[in-house]
Amino acid sequence: MSSQWVIRIALTDAESLAPLRLTRGLEVAEKEAFIWVRGPGNDEKVERLVRALPAVARYEVTGGNRLRNLESLIPAETLPALNWQPVSTWLRVKMPSVNPAATQSGLPAVSIRIVRSTHERSIALLLTSLAEWRDFALNAPEIRLRQLRFAVDGAGNVVVRGKPLPPLPGRQFVLHGNVAVQAGFAWEPAVSADVLSRQLGLATDALALFRENGTFSRIEAEQFVPATRSAIRETAEGFVTS
């Protein structure tokens, strides 16, 4: 890519941008059914990630905001006026609450209820606030963070996974396969986690996080990022500036 580039992807492929969420220097804009992404071309690591995106068009930006499709020799389009913003601000990790009854897995519907449980299991995940997570991470030893990964939603809720989990206020969850349920609760009827996962349409490496009210959050594997101080700081700064 040149020192200035732009790509265009379908809005339906927005999740493909998740690996770029904490990449500095990239900007994103929406227009109709497309997402535009732009950035400098002097970072080979970023270029490899960008080349892997399902772009419908890739451009070099020339003088006067003219666009040269990389499959052409002559600039033939003009970059439209767009409302650009940092990818870290635009692409919040989304963890929408979903009613299990609304899933479309093709399996017979199972009406799941979350009920109290006396079975004890080890805690695998923590749901806490971004402020608590940031304050902990910026003061914790690097070796303490090395075993952790985290995902953040648009409301500033953080899911932390790994061992040992940080001693922060929040909700704790136990893990059954790729289905997590709040500690002290279980689901009824007691179908296996594998059956429930298939009914929810979960990918093998995705995660469903059930709350006590029966709703759950779907978290894709790429939404978890390593718990480095820089990643946590940039995530927190993105919320402050947005």
Long-range contacts (C-beta under 8 A, 24 or more apart in sequence): 1-41, 1-47, 1-50, 1-58, 1-60, 2-41, 2-60, 2-61, 3-40, 3-41, 3-42, 4-38, 4-40, 4-41, 4-60, 4-61, 5-38, 5-39, 5-40, 5-41, 5-50, 5-58, 5-59, 5-60, 5-61, 6-36, 6-37, 6-38, 6-58, 6-59, 6-61, 6-67, 6-79, 7-36, 7-37, 7-38, 7-50, 7-53, 7-55, 7-57, 7-58, 7-59, 8-34, 8-35, 8-36, 8-37, 8-55, 8-56, 8-57, 8-58, 8-59, 9-34, 9-35, 9-37, 9-53, 9-54, 9-55, 9-56, 10-34, 10-35, 10-54, 10-56, 11-35, 13-53, 13-54, 14-91, 15-220, 15-222, 16-53, 16-54, 17-53, 17-87, 17-91, 18-91, 18-93, 18-220, 18-222, 18-223, 19-49, 19-222, 20-46, 20-49, 20-50, 20-87, 20-91, 21-87, 21-88, 21-91, 21-93, 21-225, 22-88, 22-225, 22-230, 22-231, 22-234, 22-235, 23-49, 23-87, 23-88, 24-234, 26-86, 26-87, 27-84, 27-85, 27-86, 27-87, 28-84, 28-85, 28-86, 28-87, 28-90, 28-91, 29-82, 29-83, 29-84, 29-85, 30-82, 30-83, 31-80, 31-82, 36-82, 37-87, 38-84, 85-242, 86-238, 88-234, 88-235, 88-238, 89-238, 89-241, 89-242, 92-152, 92-153, 92-154, 93-151, 93-152, 93-153, 93-154, 93-219, 93-223, 94-153, 94-154, 95-151, 95-153, 95-157, 95-159, 95-209, 95-217, 95-218, 95-219, 95-223, 96-217, 96-218, 97-211, 97-215, 97-216, 97-217, 98-215, 98-216, 98-217, 98-218, 99-214, 99-215, 100-199, 100-200, 100-214, 100-216, 103-199, 103-200, 103-201, 104-201, 105-198, 105-199, 105-200, 105-201, 107-195, 107-198, 107-199, 109-199, 110-189, 110-191, 110-195, 110-196, 110-199, 112-187, 112-188, 112-189, 112-196, 112-214, 113-187, 113-188, 113-214, 114-181, 114-182, 114-185, 114-186, 114-187, 114-188, 114-210, 114-211, 114-212, 114-213, 114-214, 115-185, 115-186, 115-187, 115-188, 116-184, 116-185, 116-186, 117-184, 117-185, 117-186, 119-186, 121-174, 121-183, 122-174, 123-165, 123-172, 123-173, 123-174, 123-183, 124-161, 124-173, 124-174, 124-175, 124-180, 125-159, 125-160, 125-161, 125-165, 125-172, 125-173, 125-175, 125-180, 125-209, 126-159, 126-160, 126-161, 126-165, 126-166, 126-168, 126-170, 126-171, 126-172, 126-173, 127-157, 127-158, 127-159, 127-170, 127-171, 127-172, 127-173, 127-209, 128-157, 128-158, 128-160, 128-166, 128-168, 128-169, 128-170, 128-171, 129-156, 129-157, 129-158, 129-170, 130-156, 130-157, 130-158, 130-235, 130-236, 130-239, 131-156, 131-236, 132-158, 132-168, 132-169, 132-170, 133-158, 133-160, 133-166, 133-168, 133-232, 134-232, 134-233, 134-235, 134-236, 136-166, 136-168, 137-227, 137-229, 137-232, 138-229, 138-232, 138-233, 140-166, 142-229, 145-227, 145-228, 145-229, 146-227, 148-226, 148-227, 149-224, 149-225, 149-226, 149-227, 150-224, 150-225, 150-227, 150-232, 151-219, 151-223, 151-224, 151-225, 152-235, 153-217, 156-239, 159-209, 159-217, 159-219, 159-224, 160-227, 161-224, 162-227, 171-211, 173-209, 173-210, 178-202, 178-204, 178-205, 178-206, 178-207, 178-208, 179-207, 179-208, 179-210, 180-207, 180-208, 180-209, 180-210, 181-210, 182-210, 182-211, 182-212, 185-210, 185-212
